[in-house]
Amino acid sequence: MSSIIQRIKEFSRSPQGQKAIDSARRAASDPRKRAQATKLLGKLRGRR
């Protein structure tokens, strides 16, 4: 289990990981994208 966490840490420190993090932060700050994500989560929670 710790190897998965270690791989995630390594990825987040890499240039590619930083690019992914930056992209996710920009999407999270966009109100439209945030609404889409909330709607999707609501749908997923409703299936259970």
N, C-alpha and C positions, 0 to 999 in steps of 0.2 A: 504494500500500500504506500509506503513512504517513497518508493521509486516513482510512482505516478506524480506525487506532489513535487518531487525533485525535478521531474521533467517539465512540469508546469512552470516552476520557478525559473528554470533555465530558458524556457521559451519566452517567458515574460521579459526577461532581460535581453533577449536577442533583438536585433533591429526589426526583424519580421514581427516579433511579439509586440514591440513598441508601436509598430504601425497598426496592428490589430487593436491594441488598447486605445490608441488615439481615435481610430475609426469608431469604436464602440462608444467612446466618450462623446464624440460629435453627434452620433445617432441618439444618444440618451438625452442630449441637451435640446434636440429638435422636438418641439411639441407634437408635431404630426407623428413622428416615429414613436414617441413615447406613448401616444394614444393607441397606435397600432399594436405595440407590445402589450399594453394593458388589455386590449381586446383579445389578443391571442392567448394570454395567460388565463383570462376569464373563461375562454372556450375550453382550454385544457383542463382547468379545474372543474368545470361542469361535467366533464366526461366521467369522472371518477364515481 
